[in-house]
Amino acid sequence: MSAVTSPTRRATTSVGTGDDIGAVDTIRRGVRHSPELVDGMVGTLLLAVLSTVGQVVVPVAVQQTLDRGIGAPGGPDVGFTVLMAVAAGVAVLVTGVASYLMTARLFVAAETGLATLRVKAFRHVHDLPMGTQDTERRGALVSRVTSDIDQVSQFIVFGGVLFIVSIGQILVATVVMAVYDWRLTLVVWVCFAPLFASLRYFQRKLSQAYGIVRNQVGVMLSAIAEPVVGAAVVRSYAVEARTQARIDTSIDRYRSAATKAQGFTAVSFSLGGISAGLANAGVIVVGVWLGLAGDVTAGEILAFAFLVTLFVGPVQMGTQILTDAQNAIAGWRRVVALLDTPAELVDPGEDGAELPDRAVDVELDDVWFAYGGGEPVLRGITLRIEAGRRVAVVGETGSGKSTIAKLLTRLADPTDGAVRLDGVDLREVRGGSLRRRVVLVPQEGFLFDDTVLANLRYGDLDADEERVLAAAAEIGVDDWLLGLPEGVRTRVGQRGESLSAGERQLVALLRAHLADPDLLVLDEATSAVDPALEMRISRALEALMDGRTSITIAHRLTTAENADEVVVVDAGRVVQHGPHAALVAQPDGVYARLHRSWVAQQAVATER
Amino acid sequence: MPASSRDRSTTAAGLKVLGVAIRREPWVFTVSAVGSVLFGALTVADAWVLGWSTDHVVLPAFETGEVGAGALWAVFGLFVGVAILRAVGIVARRLGAGIMQYRMEAHYRRAVTRQYLSLPMSWHHRHPTGVLLSNANSDVQAAWGPVAPLPMAVGTIAMMVVAVAQMLLTDVVLAVVGLLVFPAVIAVNLWFQRVTSPLMTRVQELRGEVSEIAHESFEGALVVKTLGREAEETERFARRTADLRDVAIEAGRRRALFDPLLNALPSIGVLLVLVVGVVRVLDGDTDAGAVVTVAYLLTVVAFPIRSIGWLLGELPRSVVGFDRVHAVLEERAGMEYGVSPAPRTDAGGALLEVENVRYGYDAAAPVLQDVSFRVEPGRTVALVGPTASGKSTLTALLSRLVDPAAGHVRVDGTDLRDLAPGALAEVLAVVPQTAFLFDDTVRGNVALGADVTDDEVWAALRVAQADGFVARLPQGLDSQLGERGTTLSGGQRQRLALARALVRRPRLLVLDDATSAVDPEVEARILAALREGADGATVVVVAYRKATISLADEVVHLDQGRIVDRGPHAALLERSPAYARLVNAYEALPEEVQA
């Protein structure tokens, strides 16, 4: 027994929210997932430094032109003015070019890196076990590979590097100020200290406030969908007022959450301005006081006041970026958390075993299973099925029979015990081999919004039209296929909704046939379809099961009657196993009881 | 040029949309606009305070060698006072803009969802779900997007007017030179919008496609996983993602050109003013102070002018969103109601009469034609027929989701169209084929606001065979079911929908193949309990399975929208080969195949 089968292990994990990942940690791990983000980072940062210097130089040059050119003692100095203007013009040009190159490089790095992240996250969703996928709303998973990443992109281009630039500018301004007068520099920093100190607090508050906003958006979207998706129910139960009240509440909750978050943003942003006012006042007051002691001249105080504005600008910019970053970091965090969610069904890869290309025998050895650490659904199932047999699994709703189908197809691994095909533990079978040899036909035949042909190719990528038609003939659905409006090129619509439920099942069966598995696991459809189509489906099923080991999760007892063996599951245990006739002959058995109530229904139906 | 006239009309339409918001929230708008103007004015005041301090405190102090505490306090007070007022301005502007934007969104979301609730089913059938959902969400959001930068733009305009006037008063020539920046900024803005808007549209489209692929692929995860097609799906997603990346990068490059240009223009303007200014000072046309003032005012104004660009940039999206939302709001089609109360509300079944009913989505090909039948109180009738025979449409007519094109549906002698709103629901309950659950608790979903006790809820759950799994849920009746009950299986959802109908003790119960996703044994128990516990209600049941049909006293056999026969199940089996084929096909199939 390998360590992975420890019974205490949770069988299903939900997708992480990432709430426990810190901001810096998020960025660090996010960058590790998309290394392209830091490609050419040195060059980009050099350009950033250049444009930073430019942004300081230009106002200084303007200031100098005013002071020593136009306002020069003894009349304007034309030569100096033009010289400075040209110098400033060159600085403007260099700054512009540098910041163009920087932003363009950032766009390339960000979009390339995030495209990688998107694809990685998408693949990871598919690698998650079925149970984990089910813990999330599908829409929420979609937003992790779409809008969450879009937000990160905005942040990286307009936030990340600008933030570094702002810090650079703050440092440059501090150095220049210190060269003028270190005491006044100290005054400025003291005035800004409370702002810097309060940043962490505001970041936390903001992050909480936006967390609430995100939750409320989800609730609101779900409420807004109800009058559309549930239009018929709302009308036939005349619950318009109740529905509207619920919608209104969710709309209001979202509005007030969003407004509150906006309030925090506004207040945190306005603090920068107050600090700037304090700094200006401090510089003048302390400057005059120092000046009276003879250390500073009036001109120096005024020049210093100008330098303060160079300091204030980037501080404001930096605070703004930090605020905007909350959303982006939250999005990034959710993507990182998704990637952190273990894809528990580890594919052994090249080291894994290949399944033989023939009907396999199946063995469940003391299999236990529980969803998400809850009550066990399966309690020690032991079962052996010979190759080529046709087996029906029956049991009441909630008996655990559908879970058996999941374990057989490795949509989940048992919490304890083992599932073996031809004596090989499923966990040791190479993923590709498993998917080729074992195919599940689910209850609802999900189709992709494409042609019938494209949907069938999910079963066999190499199948051309000819192969598809041949396969269709083998299971007797070729005339149906050709009878579609545009044959195999007929488009099936979203989720296949242009086809009827029965037709979708036919496509699913043909798809499975093209995949040519050795073990076929069928979760029998329960929805009623047209009798004529039902006939076709049954014939196709017959042909499909021929020469393969097949295990059907049966919802109809006729299916069980026709199987070679019947496995009766009750409360997570196998209670009976044998041919139909033998099981019916045990009058106290669960199967006999199920059968009796079914026969009684049929009898009532025929009597009446 | 037609393009530019379209731009203009879009801008005009966009400004009209903003007008709607201002009229709707005049006070919030005023507060935020005043806040914005205050912010602008105080930005200018900051420079004035510095000037005042220089003239009245700093220079005198150095000349006299002493300074009074009062003067220093005045400097301190002025700077901090201006800063605090400016902070107030920022908060008023930003918070006001937010309140206004979120309120407008809320108003319109309420209005749109009200429409969704009041428009008839026929309207819903004509409009795809996805479109309606985006009308209530992203279109509303797009419509009121420009409300956020609006106060800032208003403040900027106010500031611009003041600054431009001041510049002109100071020195006309220098002002004109400086003001050249404005057309340049506008030209850059227009250019930017022209070269990026097709790319931005494409980016939006690709975002939509990427999201669609993800949605579909995750929804079909079971197929992808069980057929081992993860790599191919990832490839499909990666291709579209790469397209998105490429277009986004191209748009980004243009954006990268735009920002530095916009930043450089004011600086260039200031430099121009300085150069021209120094010449004019030499010529004696103006003095150095005037040059400084104009240069300063230019730096103050030129930067925030970008906010007007942002506002204009948002308008086209806003107009599209607003128009789409308004198309919904202007729909006037509604269902006409009468004033009659529910005919009787005491226990016992209702009398149902369907008389010469015709119905069709398309008049040429009616779905139902000449349908007449009568169900006596307390009787159970099964509607049986092949797919598309009109069974589900008939149930929609019974529950008045739609009205017949001709003929009448009557309950206890009253035409459904004469009933007051809500009156029919007191008599009738329908359980549809696909159960719809609200994002609510089990209790909320079953009771749906009806005045019922927990015991009654449990009793209904018991009849629907749902008490077992509900009892096992962590919070029992208080368990939240999540969006559309996705945490439950199809059969569990159906049983909750059934309990929802039963708890209201309807006098007429309509079941539209409502036990299709339930195991035969569970179904048998439900049917048995229904037969015993339906309080003598009249029941109309759409059925495929014999067991369900067997519940009925009588069968109405429908084919292609007409009643072909009616009578007890056994009698129909005997006399109608078509009926026998229909009902036997489903149950008898596997044997036949084996034979």
Boltz contact constraints between the chains, C-beta under 6 A:
constraints:
  - contact:
      token1: [A, 58]
      token2: [B, 267]
      max_distance: 6.0
  - contact:
      token1: [A, 62]
      token2: [B, 270]
      max_distance: 6.0
  - contact:
      token1: [A, 65]
      token2: [B, 274]
      max_distance: 6.0
  - contact:
      token1: [A, 66]
      token2: [B, 292]
      max_distance: 6.0
  - contact:
      token1: [A, 70]
      token2: [B, 278]
      max_distance: 6.0
  - contact:
      token1: [A, 70]
      token2: [B, 288]
      max_distance: 6.0
  - contact:
      token1: [A, 70]
      token2: [B, 291]
      max_distance: 6.0
  - contact:
      token1: [A, 71]
      token2: [B, 288]
      max_distance: 6.0
  - contact:
      token1: [A, 76]
      token2: [B, 278]
      max_distance: 6.0
  - contact:
      token1: [A, 76]
      token2: [B, 281]
      max_distance: 6.0
  - contact:
      token1: [A, 76]
      token2: [B, 282]
      max_distance: 6.0
  - contact:
      token1: [A, 78]
      token2: [B, 278]
      max_distance: 6.0
  - contact:
      token1: [A, 81]
      token2: [B, 278]
      max_distance: 6.0
  - contact:
      token1: [A, 85]
      token2: [B, 271]
      max_distance: 6.0
  - contact:
      token1: [A, 85]
      token2: [B, 274]
      max_distance: 6.0
  - contact:
      token1: [A, 85]
      token2: [B, 275]
      max_distance: 6.0
  - contact:
      token1: [A, 88]
      token2: [B, 271]
      max_distance: 6.0
  - contact:
      token1: [A, 89]
      token2: [B, 271]
      max_distance: 6.0
  - contact:
      token1: [A, 92]
      token2: [B, 264]
      max_distance: 6.0
  - contact:
      token1: [A, 92]
      token2: [B, 267]
      max_distance: 6.0
  - contact:
      token1: [A, 96]
      token2: [B, 260]
      max_distance: 6.0
  - contact:
      token1: [A, 96]
      token2: [B, 264]
      max_distance: 6.0
  - contact:
      token1: [A, 99]
      token2: [B, 260]
      max_distance: 6.0
  - contact:
      token1: [A, 100]
      token2: [B, 256]
      max_distance: 6.0
  - contact:
      token1: [A, 100]
      token2: [B, 257]
      max_distance: 6.0
  - contact:
      token1: [A, 100]
      token2: [B, 260]
      max_distance: 6.0
  - contact:
      token1: [A, 103]
      token2: [B, 256]
      max_distance: 6.0
  - contact:
      token1: [A, 104]
      token2: [B, 253]
      max_distance: 6.0
  - contact:
      token1: [A, 104]
      token2: [B, 256]
      max_distance: 6.0
  - contact:
      token1: [A, 107]
      token2: [B, 249]
      max_distance: 6.0
  - contact:
      token1: [A, 107]
      token2: [B, 252]
      max_distance: 6.0
  - contact:
      token1: [A, 108]
      token2: [B, 249]
      max_distance: 6.0
  - contact:
      token1: [A, 111]
      token2: [B, 245]
      max_distance: 6.0
  - contact:
      token1: [A, 111]
      token2: [B, 248]
      max_distance: 6.0
  - contact:
      token1: [A, 111]
      token2: [B, 249]
      max_distance: 6.0
  - contact:
      token1: [A, 115]
      token2: [B, 241]
      max_distance: 6.0
  - contact:
      token1: [A, 115]
      token2: [B, 245]
      max_distance: 6.0
  - contact:
      token1: [A, 118]
      token2: [B, 241]
      max_distance: 6.0
  - contact:
      token1: [A, 119]
      token2: [B, 238]
      max_distance: 6.0
  - contact:
      token1: [A, 119]
      token2: [B, 241]
      max_distance: 6.0
  - contact:
      token1: [A, 122]
      token2: [B, 237]
      max_distance: 6.0
  - contact:
      token1: [A, 123]
      token2: [B, 234]
      max_distance: 6.0
  - contact:
      token1: [A, 126]
      token2: [B, 224]
      max_distance: 6.0
  - contact:
      token1: [A, 126]
      token2: [B, 230]
      max_distance: 6.0
  - contact:
      token1: [A, 133]
      token2: [B, 221]
      max_distance: 6.0
  - contact:
      token1: [A, 137]
      token2: [B, 483]
      max_distance: 6.0
  - contact:
      token1: [A, 138]
      token2: [B, 218]
      max_distance: 6.0
  - contact:
      token1: [A, 138]
      token2: [B, 219]
      max_distance: 6.0
  - contact:
      token1: [A, 141]
      token2: [B, 218]
      max_distance: 6.0
  - contact:
      token1: [A, 142]
      token2: [B, 211]
      max_distance: 6.0
  - contact:
      token1: [A, 142]
      token2: [B, 214]
      max_distance: 6.0
  - contact:
      token1: [A, 142]
      token2: [B, 215]
      max_distance: 6.0
  - contact:
      token1: [A, 145]
      token2: [B, 214]
      max_distance: 6.0
  - contact:
      token1: [A, 146]
      token2: [B, 211]
      max_distance: 6.0
  - contact:
      token1: [A, 222]
      token2: [B, 439]
      max_distance: 6.0
  - contact:
      token1: [A, 222]
      token2: [B, 483]
      max_distance: 6.0
  - contact:
      token1: [A, 224]
      token2: [B, 136]
      max_distance: 6.0
  - contact:
      token1: [A, 225]
      token2: [B, 133]
      max_distance: 6.0
  - contact:
      token1: [A, 226]
      token2: [B, 438]
      max_distance: 6.0
  - contact:
      token1: [A, 227]
      token2: [B, 113]
      max_distance: 6.0
  - contact:
      token1: [A, 227]
      token2: [B, 116]
      max_distance: 6.0
  - contact:
      token1: [A, 227]
      token2: [B, 117]
      max_distance: 6.0
  - contact:
      token1: [A, 228]
      token2: [B, 116]
      max_distance: 6.0
  - contact:
      token1: [A, 228]
      token2: [B, 129]
      max_distance: 6.0
  - contact:
      token1: [A, 228]
      token2: [B, 132]
      max_distance: 6.0
  - contact:
      token1: [A, 230]
      token2: [B, 436]
      max_distance: 6.0
  - contact:
      token1: [A, 231]
      token2: [B, 124]
      max_distance: 6.0
  - contact:
      token1: [A, 232]
      token2: [B, 401]
      max_distance: 6.0
  - contact:
      token1: [A, 233]
      token2: [B, 436]
      max_distance: 6.0
  - contact:
      token1: [A, 235]
      token2: [B, 401]
      max_distance: 6.0
  - contact:
      token1: [A, 236]
      token2: [B, 399]
      max_distance: 6.0
  - contact:
      token1: [A, 236]
      token2: [B, 430]
      max_distance: 6.0
  - contact:
      token1: [A, 237]
      token2: [B, 425]
      max_distance: 6.0
  - contact:
      token1: [A, 237]
      token2: [B, 448]
      max_distance: 6.0
  - contact:
      token1: [A, 238]
      token2: [B, 422]
      max_distance: 6.0
  - contact:
      token1: [A, 238]
      token2: [B, 425]
      max_distance: 6.0
  - contact:
      token1: [A, 239]
      token2: [B, 448]
      max_distance: 6.0
  - contact:
      token1: [A, 239]
      token2: [B, 449]
      max_distance: 6.0
  - contact:
      token1: [A, 240]
      token2: [B, 117]
      max_distance: 6.0
  - contact:
      token1: [A, 242]
      token2: [B, 449]
      max_distance: 6.0
  - contact:
      token1: [A, 244]
      token2: [B, 117]
      max_distance: 6.0
  - contact:
      token1: [A, 247]
      token2: [B, 113]
      max_distance: 6.0
  - contact:
      token1: [A, 248]
      token2: [B, 110]
      max_distance: 6.0
  - contact:
      token1: [A, 251]
      token2: [B, 106]
      max_distance: 6.0
  - contact:
      token1: [A, 251]
      token2: [B, 109]
      max_distance: 6.0
  - contact:
      token1: [A, 255]
      token2: [B, 102]
      max_distance: 6.0
  - contact:
      token1: [A, 255]
      token2: [B, 106]
      max_distance: 6.0
  - contact:
      token1: [A, 258]
      token2: [B, 102]
      max_distance: 6.0
  - contact:
      token1: [A, 259]
      token2: [B, 98]
      max_distance: 6.0
  - contact:
      token1: [A, 259]
      token2: [B, 99]
      max_distance: 6.0
  - contact:
      token1: [A, 259]
      token2: [B, 102]
      max_distance: 6.0
  - contact:
      token1: [A, 262]
      token2: [B, 98]
      max_distance: 6.0
  - contact:
      token1: [A, 263]
      token2: [B, 95]
      max_distance: 6.0
  - contact:
      token1: [A, 266]
      token2: [B, 91]
      max_distance: 6.0
  - contact:
      token1: [A, 266]
      token2: [B, 94]
      max_distance: 6.0
  - contact:
      token1: [A, 266]
      token2: [B, 95]
      max_distance: 6.0
  - contact:
      token1: [A, 270]
      token2: [B, 87]
      max_distance: 6.0
  - contact:
      token1: [A, 270]
      token2: [B, 90]
      max_distance: 6.0
  - contact:
      token1: [A, 270]
      token2: [B, 91]
      max_distance: 6.0
  - contact:
      token1: [A, 273]
      token2: [B, 83]
      max_distance: 6.0
  - contact:
      token1: [A, 273]
      token2: [B, 86]
      max_distance: 6.0
  - contact:
      token1: [A, 273]
      token2: [B, 87]
      max_distance: 6.0
  - contact:
      token1: [A, 274]
      token2: [B, 83]
      max_distance: 6.0
  - contact:
      token1: [A, 274]
      token2: [B, 87]
      max_distance: 6.0
  - contact:
      token1: [A, 277]
      token2: [B, 79]
      max_distance: 6.0
  - contact:
      token1: [A, 277]
      token2: [B, 80]
      max_distance: 6.0
  - contact:
      token1: [A, 277]
      token2: [B, 83]
      max_distance: 6.0
  - contact:
      token1: [A, 280]
      token2: [B, 79]
      max_distance: 6.0
  - contact:
      token1: [A, 281]
      token2: [B, 76]
      max_distance: 6.0
  - contact:
      token1: [A, 281]
      token2: [B, 79]
      max_distance: 6.0
  - contact:
      token1: [A, 281]
      token2: [B, 80]
      max_distance: 6.0
  - contact:
      token1: [A, 284]
      token2: [B, 53]
      max_distance: 6.0
  - contact:
      token1: [A, 284]
      token2: [B, 75]
      max_distance: 6.0
  - contact:
      token1: [A, 285]
      token2: [B, 72]
      max_distance: 6.0
  - contact:
      token1: [A, 285]
      token2: [B, 75]
      max_distance: 6.0
  - contact:
      token1: [A, 285]
      token2: [B, 76]
      max_distance: 6.0
  - contact:
      token1: [A, 288]
      token2: [B, 58]
      max_distance: 6.0
  - contact:
      token1: [A, 288]
      token2: [B, 61]
      max_distance: 6.0
  - contact:
      token1: [A, 288]
      token2: [B, 67]
      max_distance: 6.0
  - contact:
      token1: [A, 291]
      token2: [B, 62]
      max_distance: 6.0
  - contact:
      token1: [A, 298]
      token2: [B, 58]
      max_distance: 6.0
  - contact:
      token1: [A, 298]
      token2: [B, 59]
      max_distance: 6.0
  - contact:
      token1: [A, 298]
      token2: [B, 62]
      max_distance: 6.0
  - contact:
      token1: [A, 301]
      token2: [B, 58]
      max_distance: 6.0
  - contact:
      token1: [A, 305]
      token2: [B, 50]
      max_distance: 6.0
  - contact:
      token1: [A, 397]
      token2: [B, 491]
      max_distance: 6.0
  - contact:
      token1: [A, 397]
      token2: [B, 519]
      max_distance: 6.0
  - contact:
      token1: [A, 397]
      token2: [B, 522]
      max_distance: 6.0
  - contact:
      token1: [A, 409]
      token2: [B, 226]
      max_distance: 6.0
  - contact:
      token1: [A, 435]
      token2: [B, 228]
      max_distance: 6.0
  - contact:
      token1: [A, 440]
      token2: [B, 226]
      max_distance: 6.0
  - contact:
      token1: [A, 442]
      token2: [B, 222]
      max_distance: 6.0
  - contact:
      token1: [A, 446]
      token2: [B, 220]
      max_distance: 6.0
  - contact:
      token1: [A, 446]
      token2: [B, 223]
      max_distance: 6.0
  - contact:
      token1: [A, 448]
      token2: [B, 216]
      max_distance: 6.0
  - contact:
      token1: [A, 458]
      token2: [B, 227]
      max_distance: 6.0
  - contact:
      token1: [A, 458]
      token2: [B, 229]
      max_distance: 6.0
  - contact:
      token1: [A, 515]
      token2: [B, 227]
      max_distance: 6.0
  - contact:
      token1: [A, 526]
      token2: [B, 517]
      max_distance: 6.0
  - contact:
      token1: [A, 527]
      token2: [B, 516]
      max_distance: 6.0
  - contact:
      token1: [A, 528]
      token2: [B, 516]
      max_distance: 6.0
  - contact:
      token1: [A, 528]
      token2: [B, 544]
      max_distance: 6.0
  - contact:
      token1: [A, 530]
      token2: [B, 386]
      max_distance: 6.0
  - contact:
      token1: [A, 530]
      token2: [B, 387]
      max_distance: 6.0
  - contact:
      token1: [A, 531]
      token2: [B, 585]
      max_distance: 6.0
  - contact:
      token1: [A, 531]
      token2: [B, 586]
      max_distance: 6.0
  - contact:
      token1: [A, 534]
      token2: [B, 586]
      max_distance: 6.0
  - contact:
      token1: [A, 534]
      token2: [B, 589]
      max_distance: 6.0
  - contact:
      token1: [A, 535]
      token2: [B, 589]
      max_distance: 6.0
  - contact:
      token1: [A, 538]
      token2: [B, 589]
      max_distance: 6.0
  - contact:
      token1: [A, 538]
      token2: [B, 593]
      max_distance: 6.0
  - contact:
      token1: [A, 542]
      token2: [B, 593]
      max_distance: 6.0
  - contact:
      token1: [A, 555]
      token2: [B, 519]
      max_distance: 6.0
  - contact:
      token1: [A, 558]
      token2: [B, 590]
      max_distance: 6.0
  - contact:
      token1: [A, 562]
      token2: [B, 590]
      max_distance: 6.0
  - contact:
      token1: [A, 594]
      token2: [B, 521]
      max_distance: 6.0
  - contact:
      token1: [A, 597]
      token2: [B, 521]
      max_distance: 6.0
  - contact:
      token1: [A, 597]
      token2: [B, 524]
      max_distance: 6.0
  - contact:
      token1: [A, 598]
      token2: [B, 520]
      max_distance: 6.0
  - contact:
      token1: [A, 601]
      token2: [B, 524]
      max_distance: 6.0
  - contact:
      token1: [A, 601]
      token2: [B, 547]
      max_distance: 6.0
  - contact:
      token1: [A, 604]
      token2: [B, 550]
      max_distance: 6.0
  - contact:
      token1: [A, 605]
      token2: [B, 546]
      max_distance: 6.0
  - contact:
      token1: [A, 605]
      token2: [B, 547]
      max_distance: 6.0
  - contact:
      token1: [A, 605]
      token2: [B, 550]
      max_distance: 6.0
  - contact:
      token1: [A, 608]
      token2: [B, 550]
      max_distance: 6.0
  - contact:
      token1: [A, 608]
      token2: [B, 569]
      max_distance: 6.0
  - contact:
      token1: [A, 608]
      token2: [B, 570]
      max_distance: 6.0
